[in-house]
Each structure stands twice: as structure tokens, then as C-alpha cells.
Amino acid sequence: MKTKVILIGGAGFIGHNIALRLKRDNYEVFVVDGLNVNNLLTFQERDVENRSLYRSILNNRLDLLQNEKIELQVQDARSYHSISKIIDQYNPDIIIHLAAVSHSNRSNKDPHSTFDHSLRTLENVLDASKGKDKLPHLIYISSSMVYGNFDGKEVKEDDPLNPIGIYGTLKLSGELMVKAYNQVFGIPYTIIRPSALYGERCVSRRVSQIFIENTLLGKEIIINGDGKEKLDFTYIEDLYHGIFRCIESKNSKNQIFNITYGEGREVKELIKILENKIAKVNLNYLPKSELTPERGTLSTKKARELINYRPSFNLERGYNLYIDWYLKFFKNFKKQNVI
Ligand SMILES: NC(=O)c1ccc[n+]([C@@H]2O[C@H](COP(=O)([O-])OP(=O)(O)OC[C@H]3O[C@@H](n4cnc5c(N)ncnc54)[C@H](O)[C@@H]3O)[C@@H](O)[C@H]2O)c1
């Protein structure tokens, strides 16, 4: 019998990529997503920047899921009864919880809906999972934002947690809830803290994506700060490998792991790679928001030792792959659309 995996928020950037890879690795995969946050319904509005490009990328996600015969149930996970019914009927071995407002600026602008999409959905999933004969293994996708400022050091899983703002605080609250449901109801969990992910079909408008798009569209690239800020840029395939190791290794149970490439790199280094590949870019610098913590490298030592995690996409390798994909997608998109 195949291992059954449900991904809640599974049509998002991370979710659909993980669903496709799990299917390729012979898991039975089921996706639940409301398509309502940073997804097709969001990009219905006319005045959203690059709307038609993003809709095309999002439709491409759905086509890929359909081509792989991965079932997608369009469902808002804020509905407790609907989520309980899905979990009861599907009876999964693994649940990966991804639903959220996955962007710290957007979370600060709308804490109320961020709470609902992130924490309400998580609590629904936890509550619907308790008391089952077969307790599912819950994999909660948290974030490096739970640490707050890194203070120039490599952060480890047991370092102090001082999130700044709504997003990181809700992520930490989610971690505590996951642990509490383990204490009270025995639901096994793994908490994953990724950082600065990039890769195919992302529409979240983080630096790695916007830099490529603005270069292709001949627009100025804005760096908030001096470009020397370090982020632990992580290619989506490395995150998949980390999640795969968490599913496969018994040592992952009731543990927290940083799952990143494991090396802080300056934001400016993305520009160097882009210029080598596409064209000289037009750069402008603006002040960095005080609500953005100072980040850098996350230690992957624990994941390497306990679950044999072996990231293999340094920034040069991963970002070049992402740019190659974008160039191809953009060329096809331009053939069919006027931008
Ligand atoms: N992308 C990153 O760099 C990054 C880094 C660290 C952590 N994370 C976390 O990983 C998770 C996934 O991030 P992503 O980048 O794929 O974001 P995303 O915005 O692309 O995907 C989130 C998905 O969740 C769905 N969703 C939201 N609320 C829902 C609800 N109420 N019911 C059903 N579906 C709902 C959305 O429709 C969307 O498809 C998030 O929890 C995010 O906080 C992401």
C-alpha cells in the first residue's frame, strides 16, 4: 500500500512542487487548497501587478497537478467540518500543513485574516486528526522568521525565538500548538523551518522572483537595504529532499529542523547571477523596513545528523535552473499575450 499524503494549502508555490515530487516518488497524494490566498482568486482583481503572467503560472500549476492525476479538492481549510470530513474520508498517513498568508509584509497589513488562514486552518487540521486509530504524522511548515534577528550567528533549532511582527509570531504560535497536540493527543509531528525559498512557478513576489521578472520586463530592480543582507536562499528541490527525509526517517518524529541550503548569501549575489545570464540590470536602493529581521545562515547540522539531509543546490546551481525555467516560460507566455 502506498503512503497517503494530504497537503493542506497544496496548490501554493511549495505545495504543488512537493505534491508533484511526492507523486513521482510513488506516494499517493491529495491536495486541498482554497485557491484563495496568493492564488487564482487573489489574481482575479484587475489592478494586481503582472496579473496575466501570474494567472498563467498558476494555471500551469493546476495543469501539472492534473497531468499527474493528483486530485485537488478546492476547499477553504478554515471550515472545520469540511476539513474533518476530508481527513476522515482520506485517512492519511501524513499531513503537510502549508496554508497561510505566507508573506510577512502582507501579514502585518492584515493580521486578522492571517490568523484565520494560518492558525485557524492548522487548528482545524490538528483537531480533526486527534483520536484517530491511525494518528497521521503532521508535518508543519514553519519559518526561519520564528528566530527574529540572527545577530550575525548561524541559528540552530534550540536558539532563542524572538519573532518580529505578525507572520513570525503566528508561525511560532503554530509550532506551540503542534507540540501541544502532541502532548495531549499524541499526534506525531515534525516542524520544518525553511527560509528564502525560490523555484519554478512562484508568484509570491520575493526578491529571487521579482529580480528575474523586472529584468525580463526591462524594469528597475529595487533592493531594500544595501544588498549586503544575507539570506539562506534555498531551492525548492532541496526543501523537497528535506520533507522526503522527514517522511522516510523515523528520527524525524517530534523534532524541529532547519531545512535550508545552509549558507547565508548576500542579496546582491542574485544580481551577479542574473547579469551573467540575461542582461545588465538597472538597480535602485531603498531603506529596509524595520520589521524585517537581520537574517543569515541556518544551521542544517541537526537535519544532516538525524535524518541524513543533504542539500545539493547552492545559489549558483539553483538560481540558474530557476532562471532557465523562467526564460522558457516567459517566451511562451509572450507568444500568447501582449504585456
Ligand atoms: N516560500 C517561502 O520562502 C517560505 C519560507 C518559509 C516558510 N514558508 C511557509 O510555507 C508555507 C507555504 O508557503 P508558499 O510559499 O507555498 O505560499 P503560497 O502563498 O504560495 O501557498 C499557500 C497556499 O495556501 C492556500 N491557503 C491559504 N489559506 C487557505 C485556506 N484558508 N484554505 C485552503 N487553502 C488556503 C493558498 O490558496 C495557497 O495556495 C506557508 O505556511 C509559509 O508560511 C514559506
Ligand as a Chemical Component Dictionary entry (heavy atoms), coordinates in Angstrom:
data_LIG
# 
_chem_comp.id                   LIG 
_chem_comp.type                 NON-POLYMER 
_chem_comp.pdbx_formal_charge   0 
_chem_comp.three_letter_code    LIG 
# 
loop_
_chem_comp_atom.comp_id 
_chem_comp_atom.atom_id 
_chem_comp_atom.alt_atom_id 
_chem_comp_atom.type_symbol 
_chem_comp_atom.charge 
_chem_comp_atom.model_Cartn_x 
_chem_comp_atom.model_Cartn_y 
_chem_comp_atom.model_Cartn_z 
_chem_comp_atom.pdbx_ordinal 
LIG N1  N1  N 0  8.090  30.457 0.339  1  
LIG C1  C1  C 0  8.935  30.634 1.334  2  
LIG O1  O1  O 0  10.054 31.173 1.156  3  
LIG C2  C2  C 0  8.599  30.155 2.719  4  
LIG C3  C3  C 0  9.586  30.205 3.707  5  
LIG C4  C4  C 0  9.284  29.747 4.982  6  
LIG C5  C5  C 0  8.028  29.241 5.263  7  
LIG N2  N2  N 1  7.075  29.204 4.292  8  
LIG C6  C6  C 0  5.764  28.661 4.662  9  
LIG O2  O2  O 0  5.435  27.605 3.770  10 
LIG C7  C7  C 0  4.015  27.550 3.573  11 
LIG C8  C8  C 0  3.706  27.586 2.087  12 
LIG O3  O3  O 0  4.282  28.746 1.511  13 
LIG P1  P1  P 0  4.194  29.076 -0.049 14 
LIG O4  O4  O 0  5.401  29.850 -0.377 15 
LIG O5  O5  O -1 3.856  27.862 -0.808 16 
LIG O6  O6  O 0  2.949  30.079 -0.033 17 
LIG P2  P2  P 0  1.764  30.228 -1.082 18 
LIG O7  O7  O 0  1.089  31.506 -0.750 19 
LIG O8  O8  O 0  2.269  30.054 -2.466 20 
LIG O9  O9  O 0  0.807  28.988 -0.744 21 
LIG C9  C9  C 0  -0.116 28.978 0.304  22 
LIG C10 C10 C 0  -1.329 28.219 -0.200 23 
LIG O10 O10 O 0  -2.239 28.052 0.889  24 
LIG C11 C11 C 0  -3.527 28.236 0.405  25 
LIG N3  N3  N 0  -4.382 28.665 1.509  26 
LIG C12 C12 C 0  -4.262 29.758 2.300  27 
LIG N4  N4  N 0  -5.284 29.856 3.153  28 
LIG C13 C13 C 0  -6.076 28.789 2.899  29 
LIG C14 C14 C 0  -7.286 28.327 3.445  30 
LIG N5  N5  N 0  -7.932 29.025 4.378  31 
LIG N6  N6  N 0  -7.811 27.176 2.968  32 
LIG C15 C15 C 0  -7.200 26.467 1.981  33 
LIG N7  N7  N 0  -6.049 26.872 1.404  34 
LIG C16 C16 C 0  -5.500 28.016 1.867  35 
LIG C17 C17 C 0  -3.414 29.329 -0.645 36 
LIG O11 O11 O 0  -4.523 29.344 -1.533 37 
LIG C18 C18 C 0  -2.094 28.979 -1.296 38 
LIG O12 O12 O 0  -2.281 28.154 -2.425 39 
LIG C19 C19 C 0  3.440  28.717 4.333  40 
LIG O13 O13 O 0  2.973  28.261 5.564  41 
LIG C20 C20 C 0  4.625  29.644 4.511  42 
LIG O14 O14 O 0  4.463  30.458 5.638  43 
LIG C21 C21 C 0  7.345  29.644 3.030  44 
# 
loop_
_chem_comp_bond.comp_id 
_chem_comp_bond.atom_id_1 
_chem_comp_bond.atom_id_2 
_chem_comp_bond.value_order 
_chem_comp_bond.pdbx_ordinal 
LIG N1  C1  SING 1  
LIG C1  O1  DOUB 2  
LIG C1  C2  SING 3  
LIG C2  C3  SING 4  
LIG C2  C21 DOUB 5  
LIG C3  C4  DOUB 6  
LIG C4  C5  SING 7  
LIG C5  N2  DOUB 8  
LIG N2  C6  SING 9  
LIG N2  C21 SING 10 
LIG C6  O2  SING 11 
LIG C6  C20 SING 12 
LIG O2  C7  SING 13 
LIG C7  C8  SING 14 
LIG C7  C19 SING 15 
LIG C8  O3  SING 16 
LIG O3  P1  SING 17 
LIG P1  O4  DOUB 18 
LIG P1  O5  SING 19 
LIG P1  O6  SING 20 
LIG O6  P2  SING 21 
LIG P2  O7  DOUB 22 
LIG P2  O8  SING 23 
LIG P2  O9  SING 24 
LIG O9  C9  SING 25 
LIG C9  C10 SING 26 
LIG C10 O10 SING 27 
LIG C10 C18 SING 28 
LIG O10 C11 SING 29 
LIG C11 N3  SING 30 
LIG C11 C17 SING 31 
LIG N3  C12 SING 32 
LIG N3  C16 SING 33 
LIG C12 N4  DOUB 34 
LIG N4  C13 SING 35 
LIG C13 C14 SING 36 
LIG C13 C16 DOUB 37 
LIG C14 N5  SING 38 
LIG C14 N6  DOUB 39 
LIG N6  C15 SING 40 
LIG C15 N7  DOUB 41 
LIG N7  C16 SING 42 
LIG C17 O11 SING 43 
LIG C17 C18 SING 44 
LIG C18 O12 SING 45 
LIG C19 O13 SING 46 
LIG C19 C20 SING 47 
LIG C20 O14 SING 48 
# 
